Amino acid sequence: MILIVSFENNEHVDKVREHLTRPSAIVDTAWFPASLALDSRCCDEAESLQLSLPDGRKINLAEVGAVWNRRIRPFDLHDDLTDNTARLFAWSESNEALQGVWYSLDCFWMNPPTADEVSQRKIRQLQVARRVGLSVPDTVVTNDPEVAREFVETRGTGNVIRKAFRNIEQAPRETSRVSEADLALLDSVRYAPVIFQQFVPADIDLRITVIEDDIYAAAIYSKPDYEADYRLGLGSATVVPYELPPEIGAKLIELMEIFEIKYGAIDMRVTPEGEHVFLEVNPAGEYLFISERTQQPIPAAIAASLERHDRTVLN
């Protein structure tokens, strides 16, 4: 069986399931603990690990051969827990139990929870990319206003971008070039660290989807208004397949192997001089905006990878 840790009515998940020929089930962490029941036993007689889904189906986790770990949602605690301390305790216990379930599954993961956690971290991403031989932008991450000011002033206004580690719905932040007006705001860096990077001029933005050893590279041609972040201009961008140089592909595979992840959506830029510059890897990045425009079979490749590793195939 293939277990999909995600949520229903998710187009990315639905497209992959269209290509699955083996049994699969979605487990939404938002169901836990209010409507998803856990039954884990370790006794003299035997061990067992079972989940009961809201629709009454029971999943024997010993039968799971592959897990697709694709974006989780917050726990749904019982409404009758109104005391804040009680809710905090319930959340903590639920988290400990469910993490224990995931770590107990001795099967193929796309991607393993611990590897997914590490590979999301921007500082580590740049370290690993640089060490495998990929070009990366000059970068400083700091909550020291003086460090930020020195980095920006050395490179000149307009030649540095600022970006957040993670965009959250309540406080979205665009990736943008640091302007003259932004210089007056550098003291606010002391409130939270900021990523500052040398601006990389691009002839082409690249989105490279890696699924085990399969690489699907796409070129994104967006309008000059979106030179700092192509995502804002995707509606008017041209997206076409791109032939990635073999040496760059080999370095990306090495990066994936170091992180021990089986899926990654990688952003790079090709400079006017033809240099390929690594920006980041998203271990749960979106792919439909690429596959639908380029006809690259990314959903089918994800499904094929999961089915290759399903325990029922091996038996």
KASULVEN-V794487 format. One record per pair of residues at least 24 apart in sequence whose C-alpha atoms are under 6 Angstrom apart, sorted by the first residue. I is the first residue (numbers start at 1). J is the second residue. Records with the same first field share a line. If there is no record, write none. Layout:
# KASULVEN-V794487
I=J + J
This chain:
# KASULVEN-V794487
1=63 + 64 + 65
2=64 + 66 + 67
3=67
4=67 + 68
5=69 + 70
6=70 + 71 + 72
16=299 + 303
19=300 + 303
20=303
29=73 + 75
30=73 + 74 + 75 + 76
31=76
32=75 + 76
34=76 + 77 + 78
65=107 + 310 + 311
66=107 + 108 + 109 + 306 + 309 + 310
67=109
68=110
69=110 + 111
110=262
111=261 + 262
115=260
119=259
132=251
135=277 + 278
136=277 + 278
137=198
138=197 + 198
139=196 + 197
140=196
141=194 + 195
142=193 + 194
143=189 + 190 + 192 + 193
144=190
145=186 + 187 + 189
159=199
160=197 + 198 + 199
161=196 + 197 + 199
162=195 + 196
163=195
175=229
176=228
201=271
202=269 + 270 + 271
203=270 + 271 + 272
204=269 + 270
205=269
206=267 + 268 + 269
207=266 + 267
208=265 + 266
209=264 + 265
210=263 + 264
211=262 + 263
212=262
217=242
218=242
240=294
241=294
